[in-house]
Amino acid sequence: MLMLAMIGIAPHPPIIIPEIGRGELSKVKQTVDGMKILSGRIKDVQPELLIVISPHGKVMQEGPAVLTQEELSGDFGQFGFSGIKVDMQNDRQLIDLLVEETSAGPVKPVMLGNNGYRFPGGKTLDHGAMVPLYYLQEAGVSVPGLHITFGFQPYSELYQFGRALRKAVDKRGVPTAVLASGDLSHRLTPGAPAGFNPRGKEFDQLLVNFIRDGRVEDILNIDQCLVEEAGECGLRSFVIALGMLDGEDFKPEIISYEGPFGVGYLVAALYPPDNSHSASKEGRPGR
């Protein structure tokens, strides 16, 4: 039985939360619709565990950071909406298996326990995790799992970390979905959050095409000057997720892409081979 059910690639702008976006929501309609579709896809595979890979938690020099508190929670108070809450339970068995599988590798997880790092106000979940989790929980998917913040190790090492994470999932032995959270370029337009750079659009188009065509080697070897000039935040999340599909002829689906506020928002799904739940042609957006 296939333990890795599917991988979702999701952006994390708080403005796509209806209560936060309000009148601006129409400007990100493709992304809102895309997140609903992705959440439905994940619900269809009936995962019993969920791994969230985020760029906005605590970043450690030693390796990807793993929150180990039994109950993880957060709200959107930093955006003025503390009443919007998201929670998630940790799966201790999966954490232990990840430690075991990475013990001989170049990158090992850094455990952040009850006496470790805390987000301001005692929150443990960052908005990179909370935005996609909000949509999943709205769709009725609320399962335990794992929260990981990537490290700034070389892509090849993060990819190996993803391979080890896949082995841990397989040993855990229950259907598991992955959410790789990350925005693309933050420099698409004049007035964009990180300033304008014409190479931002080039990066986004290239990455979307690479994911659409399953060109993993090209993603791992992408021009670092282009990455820097694009001002992205999600590529390392995607690299870890792709490591979980190492050597497999996976099926990619680009659900939506847009950049209305100068930041690229990609929603996509990656299906391992022989996944009977992979998206049907009927109703597939095909962007």
Buried (B, 14 or more C-beta within 10 A) or exposed (E): EBBBBBBBBBBBBBBBBEEBBEEEBEBBEBBBBBBBBBBBBBBBBEBBBBBBBBBBBBBBEEBBBBBBBEEBBBBBBBBEBEEBBBBBBBBEBBBEBBBEBBEEEBBBBBBBEEEBBBBEEEBBBBBBBBBBBBBBBBBEBBBBBBBBBBBEBBBBBBBBBBBBBBBBBBBBEBBBBBBBBBBBBBBBBEEBEBEBBEBBBBBBBBBBEBBBEBBBEBBBEBEEEBBEBBBBBBBBBBBBBBBBBEEBEBBBBBBBBBBBBBBBBBBBBBBBEEBEBBBEEEEEBEB
